[in-house]
Amino acid sequence: MANAPAAGQALSLLSLLARHTEPLPAGAIARDLGLPRSTTYHLLGVLRDHGYVTHLAEERRYGLGVAAFELGSAYQRQAPLQRIARPLLGRLVDTTTHNAHLAVLHGRDVLYVIEERAPGRPLLVTDVGVRLPASLTASGMAMLAELSPAQLRALFPNRDSLIQRDGVGAVSVSELRRQLTDVRNRGHAVEDGSISAGLSSVAHAAFDHTGHPVAGVAVTFPTDQVDADERVRLAQAVTRTAQTLTARLGGRPAPRDRP
């Protein structure tokens, strides 16, 4: 029990380094964590000895070490997101009787990692391993809407970074921002025929412990077979599934004050 506070401080320190794109000086770490400098240097020394922190002596800064990378890689190898999400998507298919899928952001694209097909429903292009432009898909828009302005600018710095398909898709960054504002106001993302003619989707983001959107949960259905009331029901089912996935990942929703 005596080591628990130190363990919590060490984890807070690693989380702080992980949130920054550049290494930090010890003084900034101590200030941000509210720790004495002596305690901060002790924690940094222990974490450095175990490979979780690296000291950039010439810059007088500290960054994440190789052991932190190995830990993150091990997390990915175990595929916890897919393991946790798959039964939830299976229940979503049973509830809605439509195809469901899970996608993650990969740069400006979404990468589909799970597809659960409903009996008798049409095959989709969103098979596992398929990549599609995030700004054209419901899953992608659900996640993009939850990014910070800085993250969004990094992905879409200018109109040349945007993709249109058959005249569909934002033609300017300002238009994309307006579309993402609509997603936030609506509470979920929608897509009608942008990917496959005659098919529509509704999606909601799931979050990790930092409030970052780690996945998009979506249901896809024949556009002409689902009326407005049924769309509302599907959106509610997708939202509940995404919220359950967030809870099981130990996550929390992003702040709702995105500009």
N, C-alpha and C positions, 0 to 999 in steps of 0.2 A: 504493500500500500504506500510505503514511503516513496517509491519511485514513480508512482502514478502522476504526480504533478510534472515531473521532469519529462515523462513520456508525452504528456499532453503538450508541453512546451515544444518538444522536438517535432511533434507532428504539426503544430501550428507554424513552426519555422519552415518546414518543408512545404506546407501549403502556401505560405507566403511567397517562397521562391517560385513555386509552380505557377502562381498567378501573374508573374512578371515575365516579360519577354527578354529582359536583360538581367545579368547578375546584379546583386545589391551590395553596398558597403555595410559593414557590421553595424555602424551607427544607425543607418536607416532601418535595419532589421530590428535592432533594440527599440527604436522609437515606435515602429509600427506595431510591435508585439507588446509594448509597455513593459519591457524587461530591463533589469540592470545590465550594463555593458558586460560586467564580469560573468553574469549568467549566460548572456548571449554568446560570448567567446567560448565558454565551456561547452555549450550545446553545439556550436559550430565545430569545435575540435573533435567531439565525440562522433558527430555525423560525418566529418571528413575522414576520420580513422576507419569508419565502416564503409566508405565509398559513396555515401548518399549526398555529400556536399563536396564540391571542389573549390579550392582557394586559388583565385587568380591574383597572384602576388603583385605583379606589375600594375594591375588596375586597382588593387586593394579592395577587391569585391569577391562575393561568394555566389556560386551558382549550383544547380543540381549536378550531382555526380553520376557516374556510370551505374551505380547500384540502383539509383532511382529510376533510370531508364530500364534496367533489367526487371525491376518490379512492375513497371508499367507494361512491359512486353509480356510478362507472365500473366498479367491480368487479361491482356488481349488473347493470349493463347487459350485461356480457360473459357473464353467466349461467354462471360457471365450475362451480358446483355441479352444474347440470343437465348440462353438457357432460361432466364427469368421471363422473357417476353413470349416465348413460343406458346406455353399453355394459355396465357392471357389472350393471345390472338386466336387460338383455337376456340376459346369461349366466345370471343367476339364474332367469329364466323357463325357459331351455333346460334347466337342471339339475333344476328342481322340477316343470316342466310345469304350473305354476299362475301366476295373475296376480300381478304384483309392482308396487309403487308406492313413490314417495318423497314424503315430506311434510316441511314445516318448521313450526315453531311460529309462530303469529301471534296474540299475546295468549293468551287461553285456548283458542283454536282451533288446529287444524292446517289448513294450506293444502297441497293436493296439487299438486305441480309436475311429476311424471312418473307416467305409468301405462303399463306394458308388459303387453299382453294375450297370454295363451297361447292357441293355437288350440283352439277348441272349448270354451273355458271361459266361464262366464256373465259378462255385463257387470256392472260394478260401479258404485256411486254415487260412487266415489272418482276421478272423472275430473279432469283437470287444471283447476285453478281452483276446485274445490269446497272449501268450508270446513266442518269438522265439529268438535264439541266435543272438545278434546284428551283430556279425562278419560274419554271413552267409546270411544276408538279405541286399537288396539294401538300404532300409530305415536306417538300423542300420549303415552300412558303411558310408552313407552320413553324419550321425551325428558324428560318431567316427572320421572321417577325420577332423572335425572342433574342436576337443578337444585339449587342450594344452598337451605338452609332459608329464607334471606331472599328469594330469587327466588320460591320457592313461595308464601311468605306474601303477596308483592306480587300474585301472580296470583289467589290464593284466600284473601282475608283473612277470609272468613266463609262460612257455609253458603249465603247468598244468591248467592254467586258460582258455586255448583255447579249442574250441569244433570243432570237425570234424563230418561230416555226410556223409556217403557213400564215404569216401575219399575226400570230398570237405571241404575246410577251411584251414586257415593258420596253419602250424604245429610248428611255432616258432613266438616269438614276433617280431623278425626282419622281418620275412616274412609279418606279419600283417602290420608293419609300411610301407613296400614297397607297399603293396596293397593300403593303405590309401594315400600314395603319388600319386599313379596312379589315385585315385579318385579326388584328388585336381587338378592334372594336366588336367584331362579330363573335370572337371567342374561338374560332376555328378557321381553317383554310379550306377553300373549295377550288375545284378544277373541273371544267366542263369541256371535254373533247380536245384539250390541248395536246394530249399524248396519244390517245386512241379515239377515233371518231365514234360517237355513240356511247362513250363511257365517261362517267363523271366520278369524282372522288371527294371525300371529306377527310380532313386530317387534323390531328392535334399533336403538339410536341410533348415529349417526356423529358425530364430534367435530372441532372446529377446534383450532388450535394452543394455545388457552387451556384446553382441556378442556371447552368449552361444547358442548352437544348441538346441532348445526346442522341435523340431519335425522334422520328415522326411516325405516329401510328395512323394508319389510313384504312378506309374501306372504299372499294371501287364497285360501281353498280351501273347497269344499263340506264342511260339518261331518261329514255322514254317510258321506263317502267316504274319510276319513283316520283311521286308527287311531292309538293312542298312540305306537307305534314310528315311524310316518311323521311324526307331529308333531315328534318329537325330531329326525328328519333334516331337516325343513323349518326348524326353529329353528336348527340348526347351519349350514345353508346361508345363512340370513339373517344370522346372526352373522358368518360369514366375509365376506360381501359388505359389511356395515357396517364391518368392520375394514379391509378393503381400501380402501374409500372414505375412511375416516379417514386411512390412510397416504398416499393420493394427494392429500389435501387438506393434508398436512403437519400433521395433527392428532395429538392424543394423548388417550387415555381420561381421563375425569374421575376424581378420587380416589374410591376405593371406601369411604370412611368417611362417606358421607352419612347423617345421622341419620334 
